[in-house]
Each structure stands twice: as structure tokens, then as C-alpha cells.
Amino acid sequence: MWRNIFNNLRSGGRCVGITSNPDMLFSVFPSGPRYGLTIIELARPAVGTARARVEPHTSQPIAFEAYTRARALYEKTAHAAGLCHLRWLPAKARMTLTLITRIS
């Protein structure tokens, strides 16, 4: 993922990403029939990570597992791909913004 972003940014270009905030995911995200899906927390395998079962309310039953990764993993892999200045910006809603810059 990071390598694709790196390859498509000009030198000094920026990328803004949005990812789930695992600290808030289960406490504020609306769940249930009114919202079209149910989210069930399954585990917190490590600090800053979460695993959940997502069940969309559709005519055909379907479910899948979703994961949030630790911030350190995003930072390490972004830097390895040639991106720098990764910053986590708090958002007022349920998301966390990520800003990164391509290394020349």
C-alpha cells in the first residue's frame, strides 16, 4: 500500500489517509439494524489494535472480520516505503487522520 502511494506522489507531495481509531471504534460507532450493520468486538490482540466481526444487514447473510493495526506498524511500513513525517491528527468524529510526505 505505502509503495503504491510513494510511486504516485511527486517529490515533496502529501497524502492524507483516514483510518479507524481503535480506541474509539466500539464505543462510538453506531451499530444495529438502524445503521445497516452490526459490529461485534472479538479481541484486542495488542495495544492499539482490534479485531471485529462485521455483519451487514442485507437480504443475503454475510459477515467478515475486520482488523485495525497499531500506529507503530503504519509508521514503520510507511517509512520503509520511503514516506516520512507521518503524523496522527485527531479528528472530531470517529476517524483518525494520517498525513505523510514523500521523501525525495
Secondary structure, DSSP 8 states (H G I E B T S, - for coil): -HHHHHHTS-TT-EEEEEEE-TTTHHHHS--BGGGTEEEEEEE--STT-EEEEEEE--SS---EEEEE--HHHHHHHHHHTTEEEEEEEE-SSSEEEEEEEE--
